[in-house]
């Protein structure tokens, strides 16, 4: 199921989700759509280095197990700690070099790990910190060749890939806005969470045996859930990062 699995960022979803999850007055939304009360801030924990040899992804052995991982996953009972004291510095993606983006996104995955490691551990899952590769020309990943303008979580090698020219696909008035790059990486990290909790592989198992129309529904649900997880992260680090409504 992992061979050739590439989840590309769904740009259309960001236009909708950015308007909602940057509003600090809104209650935190859980990944299944429920409204939850944020817990008290969590103590600072040591962030591990990016894991270049992570353990295998959990995967179901039957469709019954897959359905349980999708509909009754223990991670759904968890909540991201709000606020999390992890400031994300600003970055202009239009002028940032590959090296600057690599450093920035690696710092960002440290914040993402701090937000999500507790909830995943509480649900009984592991969360290795994924390595990040920033590129400015087509590159070959564990999921095959990635084109020049892309952002991907690749389950085959458990890495996040980000194309330096990606900012060009946004409308001109949004290209230099705060948290554009960060929201994309938070979305891809959402796919990491799905992978490490068995949601990703379970969904793909149903998608592969579904009709064309139903397969698109499974794909959309994965993308919307990843957007929800990105929004929860933004709510968690927004106060420390100077984000207003």
N, C-alpha and C positions, 0 to 999 in steps of 0.2 A: 504493500500500500504506500510505502514511502518513496518508491522509485519514481522519479520525475515529479514529485509533489512540490508545487510552487504556489504559494499564496501571495498574489500581487496586491499591493495596496489599492483599496477601492476609493479612488479620489472623490467620486461623487458623494460618498457618505460623509466626508469631512465638512462639506459646505453646510450640511444639516447639523452634524454633531458639534461643531465648534460653537455654534450659537447657544447650545444648551449647556455643555459641560464646562464652559468658562464662567458660568454664573454661580458665584459662591453662595448665593441665597437659596439655591435649589437644594432639596434633600438629595442625598447620594442614592443613585440608582444601582441596584444589584444587577449582575450579568444576565439574570433571567427576566428583568424588567420590574421587579419589586422594589419598593422603597424601604430603605433600611436606615437605622440610626447609627451614625459614625461612632466608633469606639474612641476611648481616650488615646492621646498620642503615645506611641510606643517608644521604648528606650532605644538608643542608638546601638546598632549591631555592626560587627565587623563584616565588611563586604568582601566576598571572595574575588579572586582574579577570574577573568573570563576562562571558561572551561573548554579547552580544545579537545578533550576526550570525555564527553559526558556519558552517563549511563544511558542504556537504551530507553526509548520512549515506552511508557506503559501502553498496552493495547489489549483489547478484549479478545477472548477466544470464541465467543458466540455472539450472535446478533442480540440475544437477550442481555448479555453483559454490555454490549454497545449501547443499547437503548437506555439501560440504567445509567451509564456514564453520561449520556446526553441529557436525560430528563431528571435524574436524581443524584447528580454528582455532589459529593460532599463539599466541594469547593463553593457551591452555591450558598452554603450556610455561613461562609466567611465574609468578612468585610474589610476593605482597605482602610488602614489607620489614617484618620484625618484629624489634625494635619500631620504630615511627616516633615520633620525638619531636614529638608534636603533641597537646597537652593539650586535651581538650574539657571546658569548664566545665559545672557542673551547671545545670539549669534545671527549674523546676516548671511543667509545661505548663498546670496548672489555674489558675494566677494570672498567667501571662505574657501580655502584651498582643501585639497584632499586630506592633507595632514591635519589641518585645523578641524575639519569635520570629523575625522577619525577620533581625535582626542575628545572633541565635544560629545560625540555620540557614545563613546566608551564611558565618559563621566555620567552621561544620561542613563546608561544601562545600570550603573551602580545605584542611582536613585530608584530606578524601576525595580531592581532586586530588593532594595530596602523596603519598598512598599509592598511587594508581592510575596516575599519569602515567608513571612509570618503566616499569612492566610493559606498558602499552599502547604506549609508544614502542618498547620492546624488541621488541614483536610487529609493529611497522610501522604502527601506527595513531595517529591524532591524538586528543587528549582536551581539547576546549574545556571550560572550566568553565561549567556550566549556571547561568543565573540562577534565582533562587528567588522565588516569589510566595506570600505568606501571605495568606489571606482569611478572613473571618468571615461571609460570605453568598455565595449562589450567584454564580459568576463564569464568564465566557466565555473559553475558552482556544483555542489553535490546534486542539485536539481537540474543540471544542464546549463545551457548558455543563457545569460541574462542580457537583455538589451541595454542600450545606453541610458535610458530614462526609466528607472524602475526602483521599487523598494520591495524587499521580499524577506519573509522568514522561510528558510528552507529546512524542512523537517528531516531531510536525508542526511544533512551534516549538522543540524541544530545551530545554524548561524543566521545572523541578520545581515542583509546586503542593502546598501544604499548608494544610489547613483548621485554623484556630485551635481549634475545638471538638472536634477529633479525639480528644482524651484521653477523652472521655465514653464511647467505645465499649469501653474496657478495663474489666475487673473493678475494683471499687473499690480492692482491695488492691494493684493494679498501677499505678494512675493516677499516683502520685507517685514511682514507682521510678526510679532512675537509668537513663539510656540508653533510655527508652521512645521519646521523640521521635527520638533519634539513630539507633536501630535502624531506624525507619521510613524516615528519610531515606537511611540507608545502603542500604536495600533499593531505594529508588527510584533511587539513584545506581547500583545494580547494573544497573537497566534502562538507564541512560545508557551503561554499559560495554557492555552487549549491543548497544545501538544503534550505538555508535561502532566496534564490531568486526564488524558485519554479521550478528551472531547474531539480533538482534531481527527484522529484515526477512526474513531467511531462514526463520526459524521461522513468521512470519506467512504467508509464501508457501505453505508446506506446510499450515498450518492452514486456509487459505482453500479449498484443494482437497480437504481430508480429510472423512471422515464426521463426524457430530456427536460420536461417542464419541472418535474419534482426535483431533479438533480440541481436545477438552478435555485430552487427554494433552499435546499441544504447549503449551497454555496453562499447565498445571501445571508442566511442566519449566522454562518460563521463570521462573515464580514461585519454584520451589525453587532454581534456579541463582542468582537474585537474592538469596535468603536466604543462600546459601552465600557469595556475594561480600560481603554485609553482615557475616557472621560473620568473614571474613578481615580486613575493616577493623577490626572491634572488637578482634580479637586484636592488630592492629598498633598501635592507639592506646590499648588498655586499660591498659598499664603507666603511660603518661604521664598518663592520666586518672583514676588512682586506683581502677580497677575490680579488685575481688577476684573469686575464683572464685564 
